[in-house]
Amino acid sequence: MNAKPENIFSEKEIKIIRLLEKGLSNKTISERCNISENTVKYHLKNIYKKLGVHSRLQAVRRINKNNLFIN
């Protein structure tokens, strides 16, 4: 994965990924983003697909492995 995160993920997906990295639950993410839990699940599904993973843990590991979202 050599492309910049902002070219792969939507702005909302990037926000959700940053919260996911903090270990937050879908409910907490939904509250912080002012969206429903179902919308969080929808975005997570798309994030997983783009990363080629099937879980939160795998997503965070892939993000860290590829040095995505370094501040």
C-alpha positions in Angstrom: 0.0 0.0 0.0 2.1 2.9 -1.3 -0.6 5.5 -1.9 -1.3 8.3 0.5 -4.1 7.5 3.0 -6.1 10.6 1.8 -6.1 9.1 -1.7 -7.4 5.7 -0.4 -9.8 6.6 2.3 -12.6 9.2 2.6 -12.3 12.0 5.2 -14.9 10.2 7.4 -13.0 6.9 7.1 -9.8 8.6 8.1 -11.5 10.0 11.2 -12.9 6.6 12.1 -9.5 4.9 11.6 -7.9 7.4 14.0 -10.5 6.6 16.6 -10.2 2.9 15.9 -6.5 3.1 16.6 -7.3 4.4 20.0 -9.3 1.3 20.7 -12.7 3.0 20.9 -15.9 1.0 20.5 -18.4 1.5 17.6 -20.7 3.3 20.1 -18.1 5.7 21.2 -16.9 6.3 17.6 -20.5 7.0 16.6 -20.9 9.5 19.4 -17.7 11.3 18.6 -18.5 11.5 14.9 -22.2 12.3 15.4 -23.3 9.3 13.2 -25.2 6.1 14.0 -23.5 2.9 15.0 -24.7 1.3 11.8 -23.0 4.1 9.8 -19.8 3.3 11.8 -20.2 -0.4 10.8 -20.7 0.6 7.2 -17.5 2.7 7.2 -15.5 -0.1 9.0 -16.7 -2.6 6.3 -15.3 -0.3 3.6 -12.1 0.3 5.5 -11.6 -3.5 6.0 -12.2 -4.1 2.3 -9.7 -1.4 1.3 -7.1 -2.8 3.7 -7.8 -6.4 2.8 -8.6 -7.4 6.4 -11.5 -8.8 8.3 -11.2 -7.3 11.8 -10.4 -4.2 13.9 -7.2 -5.8 15.1 -6.1 -6.7 11.6 -6.9 -3.2 10.4 -4.9 -1.5 13.1 -2.0 -3.9 12.5 -2.1 -3.2 8.8 -2.2 0.5 9.3 0.8 0.4 11.7 2.7 -2.0 9.5 2.4 0.3 6.5 3.1 3.4 8.6 -0.2 5.0 7.6 -1.5 8.1 9.5 1.7 9.2 11.1 1.2 12.6 12.7 
